[in-house]
């Protein structure tokens, strides 16, 4: 039977507080502890519609106190290349295609901001899911991060000194994989999205697990390869 992870993207000082509060109340109701991606220094113009939340970092620490897991979600969430990298879900990236030193600087600055607020992340995922080998080298050099939430696979696997926790869907649904991560963007959710999510949680909340994932040294295998191949062929 599949185990599920709920991932929430784009938490930052400028976000839709009302929708994030609604999501928090929903997850508390069903006892689901998500993985939350925090943008340390958001400069994405899409977030300019929201006012700055002066209580944001206190909120993040409150999530940690509730055993929610916090990931570093890039640095500024601004796309600078049209490269898909090693997980080409999209053809845009803040990281993939950038020189190593540029990526190291972004990681270093992001980690510094998060540590200023007493948060030392061990998990990373890039905006638009896109990163490359230099991203992994930058993470090794500038952080304590050793878990990546991304890539397409059947189960968690170990590669290049990182645990990769696959992320396969942007909505809740039954999928034939051992570990499934559902990726939601609360800022963009509509009423029907919340209703569908709650219906799924009501029936399946006991199948949701939380970070940190139990570490293993399972390698990316042929079945993972087939799943990845089929996924990208369908895109």
C-alpha positions as CSV (number, residue, x, y, z in Angstrom):
1,X,0.0,0.0,0.0
2,X,1.3,3.5,-0.8
3,X,2.5,5.9,1.8
4,X,1.7,9.6,1.2
5,X,3.6,12.9,1.8
6,X,2.0,16.3,1.5
7,X,4.3,19.0,0.3
8,X,3.4,22.7,0.4
9,X,5.3,25.1,-1.8
10,X,6.1,28.8,-1.7
11,X,5.8,29.8,2.0
12,X,7.5,33.2,2.3
13,X,7.1,36.6,3.9
14,X,4.6,37.5,1.1
15,X,1.9,34.9,0.7
16,X,-1.8,34.4,0.9
17,X,-2.2,34.2,4.7
18,X,-5.8,33.3,4.6
19,X,-5.3,30.3,2.4
20,X,-2.2,29.1,4.3
21,X,-4.2,29.4,7.6
22,X,-7.0,27.4,6.0
23,X,-4.5,24.7,5.0
24,X,-3.0,24.6,8.4
25,X,-6.4,24.2,10.1
26,X,-7.3,21.4,7.6
27,X,-4.1,19.5,8.2
28,X,-4.3,19.9,12.0
29,X,-7.9,18.5,11.8
30,X,-6.6,15.3,10.2
31,X,-3.3,15.1,11.9
32,X,-1.2,15.4,8.7
33,X,2.2,16.9,9.1
34,X,3.5,18.3,5.8
35,X,6.8,19.3,4.3
36,X,6.8,23.0,3.8
37,X,9.1,24.8,1.3
38,X,10.3,28.2,2.5
39,X,11.6,30.8,0.1
40,X,14.3,32.6,2.2
41,X,14.4,35.8,0.1
42,X,11.5,35.9,-2.2
43,X,11.8,38.3,-5.2
44,X,9.2,36.6,-7.4
45,X,6.9,39.3,-8.7
46,X,3.9,36.9,-8.5
47,X,4.1,37.3,-4.7
48,X,3.8,41.1,-4.9
49,X,0.0,40.9,-4.6
50,X,0.4,39.9,-1.0
51,X,1.4,42.1,1.9
52,X,4.5,41.3,4.0
53,X,3.7,39.2,7.0
54,X,5.8,40.5,9.9
55,X,5.0,37.3,11.8
56,X,6.1,34.9,9.1
57,X,9.3,33.5,10.7
58,X,7.5,33.0,14.0
59,X,4.9,31.1,12.1
60,X,7.6,28.9,10.6
61,X,9.0,28.1,14.0
62,X,5.5,27.3,15.2
63,X,5.2,24.8,12.3
64,X,8.4,23.2,13.5
65,X,7.1,23.0,17.0
66,X,4.1,21.0,15.6
67,X,6.6,18.6,13.9
68,X,6.0,20.0,10.4
69,X,9.2,19.7,8.3
70,X,10.8,22.7,6.7
71,X,12.7,22.7,3.4
72,X,14.7,25.4,1.7
73,X,12.8,26.2,-1.5
74,X,15.4,27.9,-3.5
75,X,16.7,31.3,-2.6
76,X,14.7,34.0,-4.4
77,X,12.3,32.0,-6.6
78,X,13.3,34.0,-9.7
79,X,13.9,32.1,-12.9
80,X,17.2,32.9,-14.6
81,X,17.6,30.0,-17.1
82,X,15.5,28.0,-19.5
83,X,17.2,24.7,-18.4
84,X,15.4,21.7,-17.0
85,X,18.4,20.1,-15.5
86,X,18.3,16.5,-14.2
87,X,14.6,16.7,-13.4
88,X,13.1,18.6,-16.4
89,X,9.6,18.9,-15.2
90,X,9.7,22.5,-16.6
91,X,12.0,24.4,-18.9
92,X,12.8,27.2,-16.4
93,X,15.0,27.3,-13.4
94,X,16.5,29.4,-10.6
95,X,19.4,26.9,-10.4
96,X,19.8,24.5,-13.4
97,X,22.2,25.8,-15.9
98,X,23.8,28.4,-13.6
99,X,27.5,28.1,-12.8
100,X,28.5,26.4,-9.6
101,X,29.7,29.6,-7.9
102,X,26.4,31.3,-8.6
103,X,24.5,28.4,-7.2
104,X,26.8,28.2,-4.1
105,X,26.2,31.9,-3.5
106,X,22.4,31.4,-3.6
107,X,22.5,28.4,-1.3
108,X,24.9,30.3,1.1
109,X,22.6,33.3,1.3
110,X,19.5,31.3,1.7
111,X,20.9,29.2,4.5
112,X,22.2,32.3,6.2
113,X,18.8,33.9,6.3
114,X,17.1,30.7,7.6
115,X,19.8,30.3,10.3
116,X,19.2,33.8,11.4
117,X,15.7,32.6,12.3
118,X,17.0,29.5,14.1
119,X,16.2,27.2,11.2
120,X,18.8,24.9,9.8
121,X,17.2,23.0,7.0
122,X,18.2,19.4,6.0
123,X,15.8,19.3,3.0
124,X,15.8,21.1,-0.3
125,X,13.6,21.4,-3.4
126,X,14.1,23.9,-6.2
127,X,11.5,26.2,-7.8
128,X,9.8,24.4,-10.7
129,X,11.5,21.2,-9.6
130,X,14.5,22.0,-11.7
131,X,18.1,21.6,-10.5
132,X,21.3,20.1,-11.8
133,X,24.6,18.4,-10.6
134,X,26.0,21.8,-9.6
135,X,23.0,22.3,-7.3
136,X,23.9,19.2,-5.5
137,X,27.6,20.2,-5.2
138,X,26.5,23.7,-4.0
139,X,24.3,22.1,-1.3
140,X,27.1,19.9,-0.1
141,X,29.5,22.8,0.1
142,X,27.2,25.4,1.7
143,X,24.7,23.5,3.8
144,X,23.8,20.5,6.0
145,X,21.1,19.5,3.5
146,X,21.1,15.8,2.5
147,X,17.5,15.2,1.4
148,X,15.9,16.3,-1.9
149,X,12.2,16.3,-2.4
150,X,11.9,15.8,-6.1
151,X,12.4,13.4,-9.1
152,X,10.2,10.6,-10.4
153,X,10.5,7.2,-8.8
154,X,8.7,4.4,-7.0
155,X,10.3,4.9,-3.6
156,X,12.9,6.9,-1.7
157,X,16.4,6.2,-3.1
158,X,20.0,7.2,-2.3
159,X,22.3,8.8,-4.9
160,X,25.3,11.2,-4.9
161,X,25.2,11.3,-1.0
162,X,21.5,12.5,-1.0
163,X,18.2,10.8,-0.1
164,X,15.8,11.5,-3.0
165,X,12.2,11.5,-2.0
166,X,10.1,11.3,-5.2
167,X,7.4,13.9,-6.0
168,X,5.0,12.6,-8.6
169,X,1.7,14.5,-8.4
170,X,0.2,18.0,-8.1
171,X,-3.0,16.7,-6.6
172,X,-4.2,13.9,-4.3
173,X,-5.1,10.7,-6.0
174,X,-4.4,7.0,-5.8
175,X,-1.1,6.1,-7.6
176,X,0.7,2.7,-7.7
177,X,3.9,3.8,-6.1
178,X,5.4,2.9,-2.7
179,X,5.9,6.6,-1.7
180,X,3.9,9.4,-3.3
181,X,4.5,13.1,-2.6
182,X,1.6,15.4,-3.5
183,X,2.7,19.0,-4.2
184,X,0.3,21.8,-3.4
185,X,0.7,25.6,-3.7
186,X,-1.7,27.1,-1.1
187,X,-1.3,30.6,-2.6
188,X,-2.9,29.3,-5.8
189,X,-5.6,27.0,-4.4
190,X,-9.3,27.5,-5.2
191,X,-12.3,26.4,-3.2
192,X,-12.7,23.1,-5.0
193,X,-9.0,22.3,-4.4
194,X,-9.6,22.5,-0.7
195,X,-12.7,20.4,-0.8
196,X,-11.1,17.6,-2.9
197,X,-8.1,17.6,-0.6
198,X,-10.3,17.3,2.5
199,X,-12.3,14.5,1.0
200,X,-9.1,12.6,0.3
201,X,-7.7,13.3,3.8
202,X,-10.9,12.1,5.5
203,X,-10.5,8.7,3.8
204,X,-6.7,8.4,3.8
205,X,-5.1,10.5,6.6
206,X,-3.7,7.3,8.2
207,X,-1.5,6.7,5.1
208,X,0.3,10.1,5.3
209,X,3.8,10.0,6.7
210,X,6.1,12.8,7.7
211,X,9.7,13.9,7.4
212,X,12.4,13.0,8.2
213,X,12.0,9.9,6.1
214,X,13.8,6.8,7.4
215,X,17.1,6.8,5.6
216,X,18.1,3.9,3.4
217,X,20.7,3.2,0.7
218,X,18.3,1.8,-1.9
219,X,19.5,2.6,-5.4
220,X,17.5,3.9,-8.3
221,X,16.5,0.7,-10.0
222,X,15.0,-0.4,-13.3
223,X,11.4,-0.1,-12.1
224,X,12.2,3.5,-11.1
225,X,13.7,4.1,-14.6
226,X,10.5,2.8,-16.3
227,X,8.3,5.0,-14.2
228,X,10.4,8.0,-14.9
229,X,10.5,7.2,-18.6
230,X,6.7,6.8,-18.8
231,X,6.2,10.0,-16.9
232,X,8.2,12.1,-19.2
233,X,6.9,10.5,-22.3
234,X,3.4,11.4,-21.2
235,X,4.5,15.0,-20.7
